[in-house]
Structures are given as structure tokens and as C-alpha cells.
Amino acid sequence: MRKLKVTVFILLLCIPLSLLSGCVENTKLVEKPIGDYLSENYGIKDGDFKILSSYSGFGISDLQTYVEIKKPYHTLAFFIVDKNSHEIDKNSSDDVFLEIFKGAYVEQHRDVLKQSDKITKKYNLLSEFSFNKKNPNFYYYLHIDIDEQQEKELIENFKRDQKINTDNIMKMLKDSKPRDHANYIGVINFSYYYNTYKNSETVPNAQSIMDDFEKSHVLTEGIYKIGVKTMYSSPNETSVDRTDSRNNSVMFTVDEQGKFEILKTTVDS
């Protein structure tokens, strides 16, 4: 699904705004189906979310909808809604619980986000605000991946308590097989983009970023992955090359004493 969002993002950048006029839909059309879905599956009440936008795009019939979840943890979620039946396409929409977990992680680990801000500046990586100015984004580089069976158990607990203690949960989680994108295989994934337009051809090294995190002592016990991918974004063109040989990543664990251990490193070929 995240691959779909990047594709849609690039497509929208390449289409003149005049062609997109008239594509914005009345958000009231999707408010009830999304509200029912959030309530039934996650216990989120009316008033605790807001439809930010809903549009069909150029040549796309489904409604691409961005939703702000306000409580219990602030986050954003992306939905694909059938324009006629108003049914939610679960396979193409965000995994809502993972987005809620992300919101809880952001709230409970402000020191990690501050360190990440320093890293984006140091290595000239895309910042929170420059990655996608047309659509809302919420720490674009931060992704959560949880083993499917473990996630089911966590969802049931969340529906009952409406609480997530990320530190306690991360200690128990095992590394996951990626379900929707090969890049996300840790529990906490930092997936940064490096813009090669007017920048050095030398792409930042994920292990160097890991070393900076280790020195900062902000990461708690758990499984992490840091990835750096290239993109070319000029005033006239935006593209992402997932096969760029300079793309690289490192997966590692942090134990209860704060010791880092590399599980594996990858370089795209």
C-alpha cells in the first residue's frame, strides 16, 4: 500500500492542477463508512477523527481519503473507498493499527524524533515538510511493522483499553516478514529519502546513521531498521528509483542495556 501512495504522489506531481479541478469529493460521503470501520475494528469514537480530504484523482474512480485520528493518539491514515458502494478497500488502505501505534510511538518518544531531525539535517535527507507538500504527511520516514498474529492480539487489547505502551510492547515483538513493502522488516523502521537533485552523488550510509542513534542513547529495547533510498526531485520532475545500487539499509536490535547489534545490512543491486 505504501508503494501505491508513493506512486500516487508522483502521479499527482506530474499532472497540472487544472486537470485535478473538480476531483475533490464531499467528505461527508465517506465520513460514516470510515467512522463505522474505525469504531467496529479499533474502538475509535465519532469526534475522535476528522476527514481531511477525499478525491478521486485523474482517471481514478476510487476515493483516496486522508483521515486525521485525534484520539487516543494523534496520527494520519490513508483509505481507498469505493466511490459507489463506499466500502473500504482494506488491502489498499493503511493498516490503521500500525498508524495508531506510530502515533503512540511519536507521543512517547519525542527524543527519538528530535534526534531524527538532527540526522536529516546532518545527512541532507528529506525532512518531514519537504517530502510531500501536496498531501498531509506525518513523519514520512517512520513506519511500523508488526508480525500479523502478534498484531491481532494487540488490536484486541487496544480495543478494550484504548492504550498502547510502546516500550513494553517492543520488548516482546519479534521481527516481521514484510507484508506490503520489502523495505519494512523491523518493528520500528526509519526509511529516509535522499534527493540527488543538486546534491552529492554519495548517498548517506545507513550504518553511519545507526551510529549516530547509538551515540544519542534515545532508542529503547527493540528491533529497528534504517534505510536510505534515493529520489530525484527537481522543480519539473520527481521520480523514485527503488533499484538504485546506492540504496542501503541496516537492521539491528537494541537490548535493555542499550547495546546495539547488527542483524543484517543490505545494498540494492
Backbone as CSV, one residue per row, in Angstrom:
resi,resn,N_x,N_y,N_z,CA_x,CA_y,CA_z,C_x,C_y,C_z
1,MET,0.814,-1.192,0.000,0.000,0.000,0.000,0.854,1.251,0.000
2,ARG,1.936,1.240,0.773,2.794,2.411,0.817,3.400,2.667,-0.564
3,LYS,3.667,1.584,-1.323,4.159,1.745,-2.681,3.124,2.472,-3.517
4,LEU,1.837,2.158,-3.306,0.764,2.823,-4.012,0.745,4.299,-3.710
5,LYS,0.917,4.665,-2.432,0.879,6.073,-2.057,2.012,6.844,-2.728
6,VAL,3.215,6.249,-2.822,4.331,6.927,-3.479,4.021,7.110,-4.958
7,THR,3.418,6.072,-5.572,3.076,6.149,-6.978,2.055,7.250,-7.224
8,VAL,1.035,7.293,-6.374,0.009,8.320,-6.492,0.622,9.700,-6.322
9,PHE,1.522,9.821,-5.359,2.200,11.095,-5.091,2.947,11.573,-6.321
10,ILE,3.687,10.685,-6.956,4.451,11.052,-8.144,3.511,11.407,-9.285
11,LEU,2.433,10.634,-9.440,1.466,10.903,-10.497,0.863,12.283,-10.353
12,LEU,0.485,12.631,-9.140,-0.141,13.924,-8.905,0.813,15.077,-9.197
13,LEU,2.088,14.870,-8.914,3.058,15.926,-9.186,3.200,16.188,-10.678
14,CYS,2.904,15.183,-11.476,3.114,15.299,-12.911,1.873,15.799,-13.642
15,ILE,0.768,15.984,-12.947,-0.476,16.403,-13.573,-0.753,17.857,-13.242
16,PRO,-1.018,18.695,-14.227,-1.351,20.087,-13.937,-2.543,20.178,-13.011
17,LEU,-2.525,21.170,-12.136,-3.605,21.316,-11.175,-4.938,21.532,-11.868
18,SER,-4.911,22.116,-13.063,-6.168,22.365,-13.764,-6.902,21.080,-14.087
19,LEU,-6.143,19.997,-14.310,-6.776,18.717,-14.615,-7.369,18.073,-13.385
20,LEU,-6.881,18.474,-12.214,-7.373,17.869,-10.987,-8.602,18.590,-10.455
21,SER,-8.910,19.763,-11.001,-10.052,20.523,-10.502,-11.327,19.733,-10.716
22,GLY,-12.198,19.777,-9.750,-13.446,19.051,-9.834,-13.359,17.639,-9.319
23,CYS,-12.164,17.186,-8.929,-11.991,15.816,-8.449,-12.220,15.692,-6.943
24,VAL,-12.221,16.820,-6.243,-12.415,16.776,-4.804,-13.854,16.390,-4.492
25,GLU,-14.028,15.439,-3.585,-15.351,14.939,-3.244,-15.820,15.503,-1.897
26,ASN,-17.118,15.446,-1.696,-17.705,15.838,-0.420,-17.272,14.833,0.642
27,THR,-16.556,15.292,1.660,-16.046,14.377,2.677,-17.165,13.707,3.473
28,LYS,-18.355,14.277,3.438,-19.496,13.679,4.147,-19.829,12.302,3.587
29,LEU,-19.494,12.078,2.308,-19.812,10.799,1.679,-19.054,9.641,2.318
30,VAL,-17.870,9.913,2.826,-17.047,8.837,3.383,-16.994,8.871,4.914
31,GLU,-17.575,9.893,5.512,-17.463,10.038,6.968,-18.110,8.879,7.717
32,LYS,-19.311,8.476,7.300,-19.995,7.382,8.006,-19.310,6.032,7.792
33,PRO,-19.007,5.625,6.537,-18.354,4.317,6.385,-17.011,4.234,7.096
34,ILE,-16.241,5.324,7.061,-14.951,5.305,7.750,-15.161,5.322,9.258
35,GLY,-16.136,6.097,9.726,-16.435,6.123,11.159,-16.866,4.766,11.668
36,ASP,-17.732,4.087,10.909,-18.183,2.742,11.297,-17.007,1.777,11.328
37,TYR,-16.115,1.891,10.340,-14.953,1.000,10.258,-14.020,1.209,11.445
38,LEU,-13.746,2.463,11.787,-12.850,2.757,12.899,-13.450,2.324,14.228
39,SER,-14.757,2.508,14.375,-15.428,2.134,15.627,-15.466,0.624,15.807
40,GLU,-15.852,-0.076,14.746,-16.011,-1.531,14.825,-14.689,-2.255,15.021
41,ASN,-13.657,-1.804,14.326,-12.383,-2.528,14.335,-11.387,-2.047,15.378
42,TYR,-11.521,-0.764,15.805,-10.499,-0.210,16.698,-11.069,0.545,17.903
43,GLY,-12.380,0.634,18.001,-12.984,1.300,19.145,-12.848,2.809,19.135
44,ILE,-12.537,3.391,17.970,-12.388,4.846,17.864,-13.765,5.484,17.695
45,LYS,-14.060,6.477,18.500,-15.395,7.066,18.553,-15.542,8.220,17.566
46,ASP,-16.808,8.527,17.230,-17.088,9.716,16.431,-16.575,10.938,17.180
47,GLY,-16.002,11.846,16.461,-15.421,13.025,17.079,-13.938,12.882,17.365
48,ASP,-13.455,11.630,17.340,-12.029,11.386,17.584,-11.249,11.248,16.280
49,PHE,-11.918,11.518,15.159,-11.234,11.519,13.868,-11.847,12.599,12.988
50,LYS,-11.108,12.967,11.939,-11.574,14.000,11.019,-11.156,13.634,9.601
51,ILE,-12.085,13.725,8.649,-11.760,13.501,7.254,-11.057,14.748,6.734
52,LEU,-9.817,14.624,6.332,-9.064,15.776,5.846,-9.336,16.059,4.378
53,SER,-9.400,15.021,3.577,-9.664,15.204,2.152,-10.107,13.886,1.546
54,SER,-10.854,14.005,0.457,-11.287,12.822,-0.284,-11.401,13.218,-1.754
55,TYR,-10.672,12.524,-2.602,-10.685,12.896,-4.015,-10.490,11.648,-4.863
56,SER,-10.937,11.756,-6.103,-10.855,10.600,-6.991,-9.657,10.666,-7.915
57,GLY,-9.041,11.843,-8.060,-7.857,11.943,-8.901,-8.198,11.846,-10.376
58,PHE,-7.202,12.007,-11.201,-7.397,11.981,-12.655,-7.389,10.537,-13.156
59,GLY,-8.520,10.098,-13.686,-8.614,8.746,-14.214,-8.709,7.670,-13.157
60,ILE,-8.956,8.045,-11.897,-9.061,7.078,-10.794,-10.466,7.162,-10.212
61,SER,-11.171,6.044,-10.153,-12.567,6.054,-9.722,-12.722,5.959,-8.209
62,ASP,-11.810,5.266,-7.541,-11.916,5.124,-6.087,-11.586,6.440,-5.394
63,LEU,-12.132,6.607,-4.202,-11.886,7.811,-3.420,-10.652,7.616,-2.552
64,GLN,-9.659,8.450,-2.775,-8.442,8.421,-1.968,-8.641,9.413,-0.824
65,THR,-8.668,8.884,0.378,-9.119,9.675,1.519,-8.074,9.701,2.625
66,TYR,-7.768,10.901,3.092,-6.851,11.084,4.220,-7.646,11.410,5.470
67,VAL,-7.331,10.705,6.553,-8.064,10.849,7.806,-7.098,11.178,8.939
68,GLU,-7.437,12.177,9.707,-6.685,12.502,10.917,-7.359,11.822,12.097
69,ILE,-6.617,10.969,12.792,-7.107,10.358,14.023,-6.566,11.179,15.183
70,LYS,-7.459,11.730,15.989,-7.063,12.656,17.051,-6.797,11.950,18.371
71,LYS,-7.612,10.934,18.680,-7.503,10.214,19.945,-7.634,8.729,19.677
72,PRO,-7.003,7.904,20.519,-6.224,8.247,21.708,-4.808,8.759,21.392
73,TYR,-4.351,8.542,20.126,-3.030,9.017,19.728,-3.153,9.687,18.367
74,HIS,-2.540,10.832,18.253,-2.658,11.589,17.007,-1.854,10.927,15.894
75,THR,-2.527,10.699,14.754,-1.856,10.097,13.611,-2.673,10.373,12.362
76,LEU,-2.181,9.946,11.219,-2.884,10.063,9.951,-3.011,8.689,9.317
77,ALA,-4.108,8.473,8.600,-4.313,7.205,7.908,-4.895,7.478,6.525
78,PHE,-4.530,6.637,5.595,-4.951,6.766,4.198,-5.890,5.620,3.852
79,PHE,-7.027,5.947,3.235,-8.030,4.945,2.882,-8.351,5.019,1.391
80,ILE,-8.600,3.871,0.814,-9.201,3.782,-0.511,-10.652,3.348,-0.312
81,VAL,-11.579,4.189,-0.777,-13.008,3.930,-0.575,-13.682,3.811,-1.940
82,ASP,-14.482,2.767,-2.118,-15.211,2.594,-3.370,-16.197,3.745,-3.553
83,LYS,-16.136,4.378,-4.706,-16.932,5.580,-4.938,-18.427,5.292,-4.957
84,ASN,-18.814,4.086,-5.334,-20.235,3.746,-5.449,-20.785,3.089,-4.191
85,SER,-20.109,2.040,-3.716,-20.600,1.316,-2.543,-20.139,1.928,-1.236
86,HIS,-19.080,2.754,-1.292,-18.458,3.374,-0.113,-17.820,2.345,0.815
87,GLU,-17.558,1.152,0.282,-16.839,0.147,1.054,-15.348,0.466,1.050
88,ILE,-14.690,0.137,2.154,-13.265,0.418,2.290,-12.451,-0.748,1.741
89,ASP,-11.501,-0.434,0.884,-10.590,-1.440,0.342,-9.484,-1.660,1.371
90,LYS,-9.630,-2.711,2.172,-8.688,-2.948,3.256,-7.285,-3.267,2.745
91,ASN,-7.199,-3.910,1.591,-5.890,-4.305,1.059,-5.086,-3.111,0.567
92,SER,-5.763,-2.061,0.110,-5.066,-0.896,-0.432,-4.976,0.257,0.546
93,SER,-5.724,0.175,1.638,-5.702,1.236,2.643,-4.613,0.975,3.670
94,ASP,-4.318,1.995,4.457,-3.350,1.827,5.538,-3.827,0.796,6.553
95,ASP,-2.898,0.115,7.177,-3.189,-0.693,8.352,-3.352,0.283,9.514
96,VAL,-4.589,0.503,9.924,-4.891,1.572,10.878,-4.181,1.361,12.210
97,PHE,-4.112,0.133,12.681,-3.472,-0.090,13.983,-1.994,0.291,13.934
98,LEU,-1.323,-0.021,12.837,0.088,0.349,12.726,0.254,1.867,12.728
99,GLU,-0.698,2.579,12.132,-0.637,4.039,12.148,-0.921,4.576,13.554
100,ILE,-1.825,3.934,14.277,-2.094,4.338,15.661,-0.877,4.060,16.537
101,PHE,-0.239,2.909,16.324,0.982,2.578,17.062,2.054,3.628,16.763
102,LYS,2.124,4.035,15.507,3.077,5.084,15.129,2.791,6.367,15.902
103,GLY,1.507,6.734,16.005,1.142,7.919,16.766,1.537,7.815,18.227
104,ALA,1.354,6.619,18.793,1.748,6.405,20.183,3.262,6.495,20.331
105,TYR,3.990,5.941,19.359,5.458,5.991,19.414,5.948,7.432,19.342
106,VAL,5.359,8.227,18.462,5.747,9.636,18.333,5.489,10.381,19.639
107,GLU,4.336,10.123,20.250,3.988,10.798,21.502,4.915,10.398,22.641
108,GLN,5.303,9.133,22.679,6.079,8.611,23.800,7.594,8.672,23.584
109,HIS,8.028,9.082,22.383,9.468,9.106,22.083,9.851,10.384,21.350
110,ARG,9.550,11.501,21.950,9.899,12.783,21.344,11.408,12.940,21.174
111,ASP,12.164,12.311,22.082,13.622,12.418,21.980,14.141,11.732,20.717
112,VAL,13.472,10.646,20.297,13.874,9.963,19.072,13.628,10.867,17.868
113,LEU,12.491,11.552,17.854,12.168,12.422,16.731,13.104,13.624,16.674
114,LYS,13.502,14.131,17.832,14.462,15.236,17.859,15.807,14.787,17.282
115,GLN,16.217,13.573,17.648,17.470,13.041,17.102,17.347,12.827,15.590
116,SER,16.194,12.360,15.150,15.978,12.156,13.728,16.047,13.481,12.967
117,ASP,15.531,14.545,13.568,15.629,15.863,12.941,17.088,16.267,12.742
118,LYS,17.911,15.984,13.749,19.337,16.289,13.636,19.974,15.476,12.510
119,ILE,19.549,14.228,12.387,20.107,13.343,11.360,19.729,13.814,9.958
120,THR,18.470,14.219,9.767,18.065,14.679,8.439,18.858,15.917,8.019
121,LYS,19.164,16.778,8.979,19.959,17.968,8.664,21.414,17.607,8.395
122,LYS,21.965,16.723,9.216,23.372,16.353,9.074,23.651,15.678,7.735
123,TYR,22.747,14.776,7.310,22.980,13.994,6.099,22.200,14.525,4.892
124,ASN,21.561,15.665,5.061,20.824,16.300,3.966,19.733,15.373,3.419
125,LEU,19.030,14.706,4.323,17.921,13.838,3.942,16.641,14.666,3.862
126,LEU,15.643,14.123,3.172,14.388,14.862,3.069,13.770,15.013,4.458
127,SER,13.313,16.217,4.735,12.725,16.491,6.040,11.245,16.144,6.044
128,GLU,10.630,16.249,7.196,9.192,15.988,7.327,8.376,16.841,6.372
129,PHE,8.785,18.076,6.172,7.937,19.011,5.453,8.232,19.098,3.961
130,SER,9.368,18.601,3.537,9.713,18.754,2.128,9.427,17.516,1.300
131,PHE,9.027,16.434,1.923,8.829,15.188,1.175,7.594,15.258,0.281
132,ASN,6.481,15.709,0.812,5.233,15.703,0.063,4.378,16.868,0.525
133,LYS,4.475,17.989,-0.150,3.784,19.185,0.288,2.307,19.193,-0.113
134,LYS,1.911,18.372,-1.083,0.545,18.398,-1.567,-0.405,17.600,-0.676
135,ASN,0.071,16.513,-0.118,-0.763,15.677,0.736,-0.246,15.712,2.167
136,PRO,-1.139,15.534,3.145,-0.676,15.545,4.529,0.267,14.382,4.795
137,ASN,1.260,14.619,5.604,2.165,13.530,5.966,2.536,13.676,7.432
138,PHE,2.905,12.586,8.019,3.142,12.550,9.453,4.404,11.741,9.686
139,TYR,5.552,12.444,9.757,6.839,11.769,9.868,6.945,10.679,8.796
140,TYR,7.077,11.133,7.552,7.012,10.227,6.404,7.973,9.052,6.533
141,TYR,9.088,9.265,7.192,10.144,8.251,7.231,9.912,7.176,8.286
142,LEU,8.945,7.370,9.160,8.726,6.441,10.269,7.620,5.447,9.915
143,HIS,7.958,4.159,9.951,6.999,3.106,9.623,7.066,2.005,10.674
144,ILE,5.914,1.447,10.967,5.822,0.369,11.955,5.459,-0.927,11.239
145,ASP,6.103,-2.011,11.633,5.771,-3.320,11.071,5.719,-4.324,12.216
146,ILE,4.593,-5.003,12.339,4.400,-5.955,13.440,3.916,-7.279,12.863
147,ASP,4.448,-8.356,13.365,4.023,-9.689,12.953,2.493,-9.780,12.988
148,GLU,1.920,-10.372,11.960,0.469,-10.350,11.782,-0.281,-10.962,12.964
149,GLN,0.165,-12.103,13.468,-0.510,-12.735,14.588,-0.373,-11.910,15.854
150,GLN,0.812,-11.364,16.082,1.006,-10.509,17.249,0.136,-9.259,17.159
151,GLU,-0.007,-8.736,15.951,-0.830,-7.540,15.776,-2.284,-7.808,16.139
152,LYS,-2.801,-8.967,15.764,-4.191,-9.301,16.094,-4.425,-9.260,17.599
153,GLU,-3.486,-9.787,18.357,-3.614,-9.778,19.814,-3.545,-8.352,20.359
154,LEU,-2.655,-7.544,19.786,-2.515,-6.163,20.236,-3.766,-5.350,19.927
155,ILE,-4.397,-5.621,18.794,-5.609,-4.902,18.429,-6.726,-5.186,19.423
156,GLU,-6.864,-6.436,19.817,-7.907,-6.780,20.792,-7.671,-6.056,22.118
157,ASN,-6.427,-6.007,22.542,-6.102,-5.280,23.778,-6.381,-3.790,23.621
158,PHE,-6.063,-3.248,22.460,-6.265,-1.822,22.222,-7.751,-1.477,22.200
159,LYS,-8.545,-2.313,21.564,-9.992,-2.059,21.513,-10.584,-2.004,22.910
160,ARG,-10.028,-2.790,23.802,-10.537,-2.845,25.178,-10.027,-1.677,26.020
161,ASP,-8.739,-1.365,25.921,-8.131,-0.391,26.824,-7.899,0.985,26.202
162,GLN,-7.830,1.048,24.854,-7.509,2.296,24.146,-6.168,2.874,24.608
163,LYS,-5.226,1.983,24.911,-3.898,2.401,25.347,-2.837,1.546,24.677
164,ILE,-1.698,2.172,24.386,-0.547,1.463,23.824,0.695,1.925,24.571
165,ASN,1.375,0.994,25.224,2.665,1.284,25.844,3.737,0.743,24.899
166,THR,4.296,1.620,24.092,5.187,1.161,23.031,6.435,0.469,23.568
167,ASP,7.007,0.971,24.656,8.222,0.362,25.197,7.974,-1.070,25.643
168,ASN,6.880,-1.287,26.357,6.568,-2.639,26.834,6.307,-3.588,25.671
169,ILE,5.599,-3.106,24.673,5.253,-3.954,23.534,6.482,-4.281,22.699
170,MET,7.336,-3.290,22.468,8.506,-3.505,21.609,9.450,-4.561,22.163
171,LYS,9.482,-4.723,23.464,10.350,-5.731,24.072,9.914,-7.142,23.678
172,MET,8.619,-7.310,23.427,8.066,-8.636,23.172,7.961,-8.972,21.689
173,LEU,8.052,-7.987,20.831,7.805,-8.220,19.413,9.001,-8.853,18.717
174,LYS,8.717,-9.759,17.824,9.761,-10.373,17.007,9.791,-9.672,15.656
175,ASP,10.881,-9.897,14.912,10.958,-9.268,13.596,9.904,-9.881,12.685
176,SER,9.384,-9.049,11.780,8.252,-9.435,10.954,8.658,-9.684,9.517
177,LYS,7.923,-10.562,8.872,8.063,-10.701,7.432,7.267,-9.562,6.805
178,PRO,7.874,-8.811,5.883,7.162,-7.671,5.300,5.916,-8.130,4.558
179,ARG,4.803,-7.423,4.815,3.541,-7.809,4.196,3.194,-6.962,2.975
180,ASP,3.649,-5.710,2.957,3.241,-4.855,1.860,4.389,-4.068,1.243
181,HIS,5.564,-4.211,1.778,6.694,-3.476,1.204,7.990,-4.082,1.727
182,ALA,8.865,-4.450,0.825,10.083,-5.164,1.213,10.998,-4.348,2.111
183,ASN,10.799,-3.046,2.157,11.701,-2.216,2.951,11.408,-2.283,4.443
184,TYR,10.192,-2.650,4.823,9.805,-2.583,6.226,9.839,-3.968,6.847
185,ILE,10.933,-4.283,7.512,11.066,-5.616,8.090,11.459,-5.579,9.554
186,GLY,11.724,-4.405,10.099,11.954,-4.290,11.525,10.617,-4.052,12.216
187,VAL,10.648,-3.650,13.448,9.430,-3.201,14.126,9.314,-1.693,13.957
188,ILE,10.396,-0.986,14.289,10.464,0.456,14.052,11.400,0.691,12.871
189,ASN,10.863,1.257,11.796,11.637,1.464,10.576,11.798,2.943,10.286
190,PHE,13.031,3.369,10.093,13.316,4.726,9.655,13.722,4.633,8.181
191,SER,12.854,5.067,7.307,13.097,4.935,5.870,13.208,6.330,5.262
192,TYR,14.433,6.800,5.126,14.693,8.162,4.679,14.880,8.226,3.158
193,TYR,14.548,9.383,2.602,14.814,9.645,1.192,15.933,10.673,1.062
194,TYR,16.776,10.450,0.060,17.867,11.374,-0.246,17.660,11.889,-1.661
195,ASN,17.515,13.198,-1.793,17.269,13.805,-3.091,18.603,14.044,-3.810
196,THR,18.764,13.430,-4.974,20.020,13.545,-5.703,20.083,14.805,-6.579
197,TYR,18.981,15.535,-6.650,18.971,16.759,-7.450,19.816,17.835,-6.772
198,LYS,20.857,18.286,-7.456,21.766,19.323,-6.966,22.442,18.941,-5.639
199,ASN,22.532,17.658,-5.375,23.220,17.194,-4.168,24.349,16.239,-4.552
200,SER,25.161,15.897,-3.582,26.268,14.978,-3.815,25.756,13.633,-4.307
201,GLU,26.518,12.992,-5.185,26.160,11.667,-5.683,26.399,10.593,-4.628
202,THR,27.119,10.941,-3.562,27.378,9.988,-2.478,26.185,9.949,-1.537
203,VAL,25.533,8.808,-1.485,24.329,8.652,-0.665,24.723,8.330,0.774
204,PRO,24.077,8.946,1.759,24.405,8.670,3.161,24.305,7.184,3.492
205,ASN,25.182,6.754,4.401,25.252,5.351,4.785,24.366,5.084,6.001
206,ALA,23.522,4.068,5.896,22.579,3.754,6.975,23.298,3.388,8.271
207,GLN,24.449,2.724,8.158,25.180,2.351,9.376,25.725,3.580,10.096
208,SER,26.080,4.615,9.343,26.533,5.849,9.976,25.393,6.508,10.746
209,ILE,24.195,6.438,10.172,23.016,6.975,10.857,22.738,6.161,12.118
210,MET,22.876,4.831,12.013,22.703,3.973,13.181,23.693,4.355,14.282
211,ASP,24.944,4.610,13.899,25.956,5.001,14.881,25.554,6.287,15.605
212,ASP,24.972,7.227,14.869,24.517,8.474,15.488,23.395,8.209,16.482
213,PHE,22.492,7.315,16.120,21.419,6.944,17.046,21.998,6.279,18.300
214,GLU,23.000,5.427,18.095,23.604,4.736,19.234,24.257,5.726,20.193
215,LYS,24.944,6.702,19.657,25.611,7.705,20.491,24.612,8.583,21.239
216,SER,23.414,8.726,20.679,22.414,9.603,21.297,21.684,8.940,22.465
217,HIS,21.726,7.597,22.538,21.095,6.833,23.622,19.580,7.065,23.711
218,VAL,18.927,7.273,22.574,17.485,7.535,22.611,16.644,6.312,22.252
219,LEU,17.228,5.323,21.595,16.457,4.152,21.186,16.363,3.145,22.326
220,THR,15.148,2.716,22.607,14.914,1.744,23.669,14.941,0.327,23.100
221,GLU,14.789,-0.649,23.957,14.883,-2.051,23.565,13.893,-2.384,22.456
222,GLY,14.389,-3.046,21.401,13.517,-3.412,20.292,14.297,-3.733,19.035
223,ILE,13.569,-3.917,17.946,14.141,-4.249,16.649,13.910,-3.066,15.710
224,TYR,14.981,-2.642,15.049,14.920,-1.448,14.218,15.516,-1.720,12.839
225,LYS,15.117,-0.880,11.910,15.767,-0.873,10.603,15.871,0.570,10.138
226,ILE,17.020,0.914,9.584,17.247,2.230,8.992,17.552,2.020,7.520
227,GLY,16.847,2.719,6.659,17.080,2.621,5.227,17.228,4.002,4.604
228,VAL,18.046,4.084,3.580,18.212,5.319,2.820,17.987,4.993,1.351
229,LYS,17.027,5.683,0.738,16.705,5.467,-0.668,16.828,6.783,-1.422
230,THR,17.232,6.687,-2.667,17.383,7.891,-3.475,16.086,8.253,-4.172
231,MET,15.923,9.528,-4.397,14.866,10.017,-5.265,15.410,11.255,-5.980
232,TYR,14.834,11.543,-7.125,15.231,12.735,-7.885,14.025,13.660,-7.917
233,SER,14.147,14.807,-7.283,13.036,15.746,-7.199,13.517,17.143,-7.563
234,SER,13.194,17.537,-8.790,13.509,18.876,-9.281,12.205,19.646,-9.428
235,PRO,12.258,20.920,-9.743,11.006,21.665,-9.941,10.120,21.092,-11.036
236,ASN,10.714,20.328,-11.964,9.949,19.818,-13.108,9.695,18.318,-13.085
237,GLU,10.377,17.606,-12.204,10.278,16.142,-12.254,10.521,15.540,-10.884
238,THR,9.773,14.492,-10.592,10.003,13.738,-9.363,9.929,12.254,-9.674
239,SER,10.949,11.505,-9.279,10.956,10.065,-9.509,11.700,9.364,-8.382
240,VAL,11.304,8.121,-8.135,11.945,7.288,-7.114,12.494,6.047,-7.799
241,ASP,13.779,5.789,-7.619,14.409,4.622,-8.226,14.692,3.595,-7.135
242,ARG,13.818,2.611,-7.028,13.978,1.603,-5.973,15.098,0.606,-6.289
243,THR,15.640,0.660,-7.501,16.721,-0.268,-7.863,18.082,0.416,-7.841
244,ASP,18.136,1.650,-7.386,19.411,2.366,-7.323,20.386,1.587,-6.443
245,SER,21.569,1.295,-6.993,22.558,0.494,-6.262,23.077,1.205,-5.018
246,ARG,22.812,2.498,-4.913,23.271,3.254,-3.747,22.306,3.155,-2.570
247,ASN,21.109,2.647,-2.807,20.174,2.433,-1.700,20.782,1.453,-0.708
248,ASN,20.641,1.726,0.570,21.254,0.834,1.560,20.474,0.870,2.869
249,SER,20.657,-0.158,3.671,19.919,-0.255,4.930,20.677,-1.101,5.945
250,VAL,20.265,-0.987,7.192,20.816,-1.809,8.257,19.694,-2.156,9.233
251,MET,19.631,-3.424,9.603,18.652,-3.894,10.577,19.406,-4.300,11.841
252,PHE,18.892,-3.910,12.991,19.638,-4.145,14.223,18.696,-4.223,15.418
253,THR,19.222,-4.735,16.509,18.475,-4.790,17.759,19.141,-3.880,18.788
254,VAL,18.355,-3.451,19.741,18.853,-2.726,20.907,18.386,-3.500,22.131
255,ASP,19.317,-3.860,23.012,18.915,-4.625,24.188,18.575,-3.692,25.347
256,GLU,18.230,-4.277,26.493,17.774,-3.475,27.621,18.869,-2.590,28.203
257,GLN,20.138,-2.916,27.927,21.247,-2.067,28.366,21.609,-0.996,27.335
258,GLY,20.888,-1.002,26.194,21.174,-0.018,25.155,22.251,-0.439,24.177
259,LYS,22.637,-1.733,24.207,23.671,-2.233,23.300,23.064,-2.535,21.928
260,PHE,23.749,-2.088,20.879,23.295,-2.306,19.510,23.959,-3.557,18.928
261,GLU,23.183,-4.331,18.179,23.738,-5.486,17.475,23.130,-5.533,16.080
262,ILE,23.989,-5.514,15.065,23.523,-5.547,13.671,23.052,-6.960,13.324
263,LEU,21.855,-7.047,12.753,21.322,-8.321,12.286,21.700,-8.562,10.833
264,LYS,21.553,-7.531,10.013,21.969,-7.645,8.620,21.999,-6.272,7.968
265,THR,22.774,-6.196,6.916,22.840,-4.972,6.119,22.488,-5.321,4.688
266,THR,21.968,-4.360,3.963,21.610,-4.614,2.575,22.030,-3.428,1.713
267,VAL,22.422,-3.738,0.497,22.689,-2.738,-0.526,21.989,-3.197,-1.772
268,ASP,21.089,-2.362,-2.319,20.352,-2.749,-3.506,21.289,-2.937,-4.677
269,SER,20.919,-3.849,-5.555,21.743,-4.097,-6.731,20.873,-4.167,-7.971
